[in-house]
């Protein structure tokens, strides 16, 4: 069996297994070497495989899919490129597709004629795929009939146990991924006395790893608030097959860990490698981060994210840890006008409050003839127009509650009188 043939076959394995933890696809062949009276010795090889109904999460604008939407599939030395609107009228086109704009499904057929070696000239492989999609999920169903004429019965020139890998890359519009296929199997050659020739049989299994690794932060074990922040953050990572690396980054309070490692890696590309030895691609390993609080931490909330990536490109869920670096500074709290202020957690004028911590103040005017105007800061800018105000402490912060007096309230009341034109005097039509 030649390596090129089974690289083509395993292409389907990776294509359909993006949304599953793992997918095993078994392919088999049955080669019989015999003498033909007219053409001499020949080898006839047949095989087949199929897999259906695998869903792949996508985050692309499917309404933009049209005849020019591209797909690319490759594994090992085999590759297929095409568009959803491929030319179905050209029988020589290696990739054809039936699709019309606005549809939520497409049918694709591809075939190739791969040169193997001078003694066994070609391999014909074809596969068909039915694609359907929603706004969040792409579903692929694949069937692959295969006929190989003159194919060798040994895998890559060997018999016995098969153990190999192949790199796989798949993309459809903006949905794409890369995986390593792990290949295993066996070949055998058994004398067939009745025919006077050997009977070649074999089997091969290809598996793509989609199981995500797991990462944990053990030090500090929980979120902390401290005046003496740690210089090391450490933990462990593990995977079902092989770890690739553990990464970390400082996250902003508005960042969403549920968007995942890949989202922020593509958006910001600011992940850094942790200290850890993953050169031997272990299944589990410790990791650590060295931090200089003086240069890398800011007073207040510091969020550290950690994520593990395995050797197949699967990323773990993000493990977050908050280090609140407690540094206090003085608050100046003033009033301007007839009113008072109160606050939470010891918020008074001159209080030492933690930078980055949230606090609350409330302004109350004195008496019914006065009113609250606004809160202003040390620059005179309006911080809030509401008397109840939540603020985050920062160095040099001044808050001033501004009040005013209602000068019209003293003359408010009910009055009886006559309104008229002072020039012409009261008249029937112009007075009341």
Buried (B, 14 or more C-beta within 10 A) or exposed (E): BBBBBBBBBBBBBBBBBBBBEEBBBEBBBBBBBBEEEEEEEEBBBBBEBBBEEBBBEBEBEBEEBBBEBEBEBBBBEBBBBBBBBBBEEEEEBBBBBBBEEEBEEBBBBBBBEBEBEEEBEBBEBBBBBBBBBEEEEBBBBBBBEBBBBBBBBBBBEEBEEBEBEBEBBBBBBEBBBEBBBBBBBBBBBEEBEEEEBBBBBBBBBBBBBBBBBBBBBEEBEEEBEEEEBBEEBBBBBBBBBBBBBBBBBBBEEEBEBEEBBBBBBEEEEEBEEBEBEBEEBBEEBBBBBEBEBEEBBEBBBBBBBBBBBBBBBBBBBBBBBBBBBBBBBBBBBEBEBBBEBEBEEEBEBEBEBBBBBBBEBBBEBEEEBBBBBBBBBEEEEEBBEEBEBEBBBBEEBBBBBBBBBEEEEEEEEEEEEEEEEEEEEEEEEEEE
